[in-house]
C-alpha cells in the first residue's frame, strides 16, 4: 500500500470507528491534543512521534507522522534524524520500517 492509499484507508476507517463508538472519537481528540503545540512545539512532537513509530514498527503511524512532520515544516534532515533515532532505539529489526519511511518521504515530497 502506498502513502496515498494508506491515508485514504486511515481516513475511511477512522470515520467508521468514530461513528461506531465514542471511545475512538475521544481517543482521536486526545491524540490531537497531545500533538498540539504546548511546552513542546508541534514540529518536535511530530518528529518524536515519527521516531516512536519506527521503534514500534508501525508503518501506518510512520506515514501519519511523516505527513505531520512535513505539515509542521520539518525539513528532510530533521525527519531523517528522527528516523535514525527510531532505528537506534529499535535496532536492526526496524530497518524495513526505515526503508518504508524513506519511500513515504519520497512520495510526499514528490507530491508537493
N, C-alpha and C positions, 0 to 999 in steps of 0.2 A: 504494500500500500504506500503510495507516495504522500507527500505532505498535504497536498490539496485534498486528496481522498480522506486522509486522516482528520483534517479539520472539519470536513463535511460530516463524516461519521460522528465525530465528537459532538458537533452542534446538534445533529439529529437526535442522538440518543441521550444527550444531556437534557434536551427538552422533554423527551419521553419520560425520563426518570423524574424530573421535577413535576411533571403533570401527574405522575403516579403517586408520589409520596413527598410530603413536606420536608422530610429528612434531607433529601437531595437538594432542595431549594435552600434550606438552612445551611447545609454544608457548603454549597456554592457561594452563599453570601459570606460565610466565614473565610473561605479561600480568597474571595475578592478583597475582603477587609485586611486579611493578613498580608497580601501582596500589594496593598496600597502604600503610598508614601507615609512615613511616620518618622521615627528616630533614624531609620534607615530609608534611603530613597528607593523608589520603585525599581530603578535600573539595577541597583545592587541586590535587591531582593530577588529579582528575576534571574540574575546571574547565580545566586545561591540556589534557587530552585532548579536551575539547569544542572549544576554540579550534583545536587541531591538526586536528580532524575537519572543521571549517568550512573551514580553509585547504586541506585535501586533498580537499574536496568529496565526502566520503563520508557519505551520508545515513544508512546503517545505523549507522555509527560515531557520528554525531550523536545518533541515537536512544539508542544504548547509553550514551553519556556523559551525556546529559541525565538518563536514569534513574539513573545512578551519582551525578550531582550531587545530585539530589533525595534519594536514599537516604543521602547523606553530609551532608544537612542544609544544602546550599547554598540561599540564598534567590533569589528571582526576579531581584533586582538584580545579584547576583553572576553568575548564569547569563547574563543579558543582557550584562554586561561581557565575559564570555568569548566570547560570540558576536561582539561588536563587535571584539574583538582579532583574531578569526579573519578577519573581513571586512577589517579594515585590513591584515592580513598577506597576504591573498589577493587583494584588490582587488574591483572591482565584479562580476567573474565569480562571486563567492561569494554574491551576493545571493539567488539561488534557494535556496541551502543555508541561508541565514539565515532565509528565509521558511519553509522546511521545519522548521528548529529551532523557530521560533515556533509552528508548528502542533503539533509534538510536545509542546512545553512546555504548550500549552493542553490537549492531550489528557491528559497525565499529571496536570496539576493538577486537571482536572475529575474524574478517577478517584478522587481521594482525598477 
